[in-house]
Every structure is written in C-alpha cells, then in structure tokens.
Amino acid sequence: MSARREIPEEMRQLGWSLRRLRTDAGLTGQQLADQTGLSQSTVSRMELGQAMPAITDINRWADATGATTEMRAQIIKQAENAAVRVISWKKSVDRGMPALQRDVQSLEAVAATLLNFQPVIIPGLLQVADYTRRLILSGYPGGRDDLAETVTARMDRQAILADDTKRLEFIIAETALRWRIGPPATMRAQIDRIMNAATLPSVTVGIIPMSAEVSAWHIHGFQILDDLSEGDATVRTETLTRGLSITDPADVERYREAYRALRDTAVFGQEANEILAAVMADFS
C-alpha cells in the first residue's frame, strides 16, 4: 500500500491511459508485448505507473493498438507531464538515492537530444562504477546503505548511450578529466570509458582545453534535455542538496546560449582524443 502511494499521480494517469488503449484494442498484456518488442513485465509496470515509457515505446504502443493521432499526442503529453517536473534532491534522497537515479532516467527517456556540460566532474552517463562510488562517498564520507544500489542505478541509466535514435553530446572541461576522484587505475579506466563512448554513433564528446580562454558562463554543470515534443526542453542542474528541473522557456534559452558558447571553446575528434590520451598518460 505504501509503495502505491509513492507512485506520482502523473505516472498513474499515464499508466491508466496506456492500459485503456490496450484493453480497447482487445489485446492481452502478452499480445501487446509481442507486438511492441517489450517484455510482458515491462508492459505491466508501465500500466501500473511503475516504469516510464520512452517516446518510441509510446509510439509502438499506439501503433499496436490503433490509437488515433489525437490519443497518441495526448499520451505523449502525459508522459512529458510525468517526467518533466521539479525533482527535489532531498525528497529523492529521503526515499533513497536509487530513486533519484530513476527520476533522472525518466526525464532522459522522453528526450531525443541530451546536451551535457560539466566543468569539474565526469558526466554521470559516462562514469565508470568505481568513479561513481567514490564520487558519492565524497558527499557521504560515512557511507550509505544504498550505495551499491545507487551505483547500479546510475550504470543502468547508461543504456541510453546505445540508443541510436537519440543524440547525446558531452562538453567536458579538461579540469574535470584531471580532478582525481580516485587512484590512477580508476582514473585511467574513466578516461578509457570516455574514449570508448565517443566512438558510439549517438555520442559526441568535446573537451575544453585548460589552455582555452573561456569567456562563456561556466559556473556549474547542467544538462539540456530537448525534443520532448512540441519543441519543449528541460534543463537539469544539481547543487549539494537539491536537483532541479528548469522548464521556463526564457531560462532554458539562457542555458542554450551558454551551452553554444561553451561548445565553441571545445575541441572534438582527433584534438579531443589527444587531450584524453595525454591525461591518460599522466595517470600512468
């Protein structure tokens, strides 16, 4: 009963709409799963409001059930309302840090484009497990009972890197590469992870060299999640005690301007690889 109360109302309404589409089409959960490529358990979790469907999942669901254009648009909008909201870091941590990772994953699931900037840490979607573990412990020196589950949840988010229907871009300051979160072995594995991710079709990695003159605003890291339907976008940023989702169009545009300016200072391709290789050598 308590678990049910934790499901946001927006998620319950989205699940109800998906279930109505399926039942109106006369399909069982297994039949819908077979037609959409989802597992039957995933279909069930989506209908219960326990899992956030990606836009591609919703479109396949709509195709399988013969949904009208209007109903398809309505459910996509419901998915946005469920995912695009202010996330309180404190409330998420009170429920457990893995819940925070699932909140963020819900936002990422409905975005087609993710633009990331980080000045002092490696973006979460590119972190290796030991880096994540040490980063969390830097904020919780006494440790956390849910540490292992939190690390696993962040690693699970990284499945999005292999989704070639999305575009993911990371602008990382060289200072973030050189900030030693752990021993040389951890840092070498971390740099190697970035180099490998940069070869994926959906991923672009740019590095801002320490020698670059950066006149653009760059006070804290942020992520822009775009193409959420109808041109909507969300900016995510985190402080020590809170994670925020910003949706006001004027605020989002200011972050876009900052991102474009930061991107202009970054290097890509071979130049980025040379910096990564140099940092790797320094951790030898």
N, C-alpha and C positions, 0 to 999 in steps of 0.2 A: 504493500500500500504506500509506504513511504517512497519507494523507488518511482511509483507512478507520479507522485506529487512533484518529483524533481524534473519531470519532462515539461519543457516550456509549452505554454498554450499554443504558440505558433506551430510547434512541431506536431502537437496532437491534431491540430486542424489540417495541417498538410497531410498527415497520415490518413486522416479520415477521407480526405478528397481522393487520395490515391486508391484507397480501398473501394470507394464508391465507383470510381472508374472501372476497377476490376470486376466488381460484382454486377454492375450494369451491363458489362460485356459478357457476363455468364462464364467467366474464367475462374478456375481454382488458382490458389497461390502457386501450385506447382506448374500449372499450364502457363501462367504469366511468366514464371521464372524461365521456363523452357524457351519462350518466345523472345525474352529480353536478354538472355545470357546472364541473368542474375541468379544467385542461389536462392532456394526457397526460403532459407532462414533470413537472407537479406531482405527479401520481399516482405516477410513478416515483420521484421524490425522497422522497416520504413513505414509500414501501415500502422505500427504501434507508436510511431514518433520517436523511436529509439535510434534511428540512423538517418543522416542527412543524404538524400539522393543528389547526385550531380545533375547538371542540366542535361547531359547526354542520357542519363538514366531516365529522367522525366520524359524526354523526347521518345525514347524506346517504349516506355510505358504507354505513352499517348498513342503511338503507332499501333501497338499490340491491342489496345482497347478501342481503337477507332474514335478517339476523342476529337471533338470539334476544335477548330482553331481557337475559339474563344476560351474553351475549357483548358486547353494546353497553356495559353497565355496566363490564365488565372492561376494555375498550379505553379507555373514558373514564378509568378509574382509572390505566391505564398512561400515558396522556397527562399526567395530573397528576404522576405519579412522574417522568416525563421532564422536565417543566417546573419543578416546584416543588422546588428544591434550592438549597443554598448556592452562590452564584456568587462565586468568588474573582476580585476585580478584577485582582490581579496576574497570575494564570494567564491571564485573558482578554486582558490587555494583552500578555503574552508571545506569545500566538497572534495578536495584532493587535487594535486597538480595534474594528474592524468586527465581530469575533467577539463582543465584549461586547454590542454593539447587537443582534446576532442572539439572544444568550442572553436579553436582556431582552424582545425581541419574542416569544420562545417563551412566556415567562410571561404576557405580555399577551394572547396568542392564546387561551388557555384560560380567561380571566376574562371574566365578563359585566359586572362592575362594577369600575371603577378610580377610586379616590379619591386625589387628589394634594394635597399641601401643600408649598409652597416659600416660605421666608422671604426669600431673598436672590438667587435666580436664577429665570429663567423656566423652567417645567417643560419637559422635553425634547420632549414631544409637541406643544408649542405654539411651539417655537423656529423662527425663520427660519434659512436656511442660514448667512448671514454671522454671526449671533449664535452659532450652534453652533461655527463655525470659530474665532471669536475666543475663545470660552469654552475650547475645547480647548487653544488656544495659550497661554492664561493658565497652564495647568498644565504645558505643554511649550514654554517660550519658544524653545527651539532648533528647534522644528518636529518633525513626524513624517512619515515616508514614506507612511503610510497615512491621512494627514489627509483627503484628498478622499474616499476610500472610506468613512471613518468618518462624515463629514458626510452622504454619500449614504445610508448605512445608517440613520442617525437619521431622515432625511427619509422613508425607506421605512416606518419604524415609524408615521408619522403617517397612513397609510392607514386606521388603526383609527378615526380621527375620523369617517369617513363611514359606519361600520358602525352602522346604526340598531338592531341587535339588542343593542348594548352601551350601558352608561351610564357616561359619563366626567364626573367633577366635579373642578374645579381650584380650590383655595383659595390665592390668591396674596397675599402681603403687598405693600402699596404700595411698601415699600422695594425689593422685587425689581424692580418696574417702573422705579424711578428709578436703580438701580445701573447705571452706564454701562459696559457691556461694550465698546461701540464708539462711533463717531461718531454725531451726531444722525440722519443718514439711516438708519443701521442700527437705531437705537432707534425711530424713527418707524415703520419697516417692521415692527418687532417688535410694537409696540403695535397697529398696524393688524391684524396677524395674529391677535392675541388677540381683538380686537373681532369679526373675521370668524368665528373659530372659535366664539365664543359664540352665534352665530346658528344653528349646526347643531343638529338635533333631539336628537342624542345627547349634546350637550355643555352643561355648566353651568359658569359662571365666577363665582366670588365673590372680592371684593377686601377685604382687611383694611386699613382706612384707617390712615394713620400717626397720626391723632388718636385712634384707638381705644385703650381701656385693655385690654391683653391679659394677663389673669392666667393663661391656659392655658399649658401647657408648649409651647414652640415653638423648641427649641434647634437642630434640624436638619430638613431636608426629608425627606419619606417618601411612599411610595405604598402604598395598600392595594388588593390585587387580590382580589376576592371572588367568591363563587358559582362556585367551581372544581369544584362537585359535592359533594353531601353536606354543604353548609354550610362547607366548608373555606375558608380565606383565608390569604394570604401578605402580609407587609409587606416592601417593599424600601426599603433606605436605602443611602447611599453615603458613604464617607469619602474622604480624599485618595488612599488606597492600596488600598481594598477596597470591593467592593459586596456587600451581604449580603441574603439572603432569610430572613425570620424566620417560622417556622410554628408555634411553640409557642402553643397557644390562649390561655394566660394573657398572654403577651407581646402577641399580636395584639389582645386585648381592651383592653389598656392604650393601644395606639395608636388603637384605635377611640374610646376615651374622649377622648383628646387631640384627635382629629380633630373629634369632635362639639363640643367646647368651642371649638375654633378656628373652626369653621363658624358658631357662634353669634355670633362677633365680626365676621363678614364681612357685606358688603352685596352685593346681587345686582341684576340688571336695570338699571333706569334709574340707580340710585345708583352701581352699578359702572361703567356707561358714562360717567358724569360724571367719575369719577376717571380713567378711561382717557383721556378727552378732555383733561382738564387736564394729565396727564402728557405727552400728545402735543404739546400747545401749548408746554410747557416745553422740548421738544426742537426747536422751530422755529428 
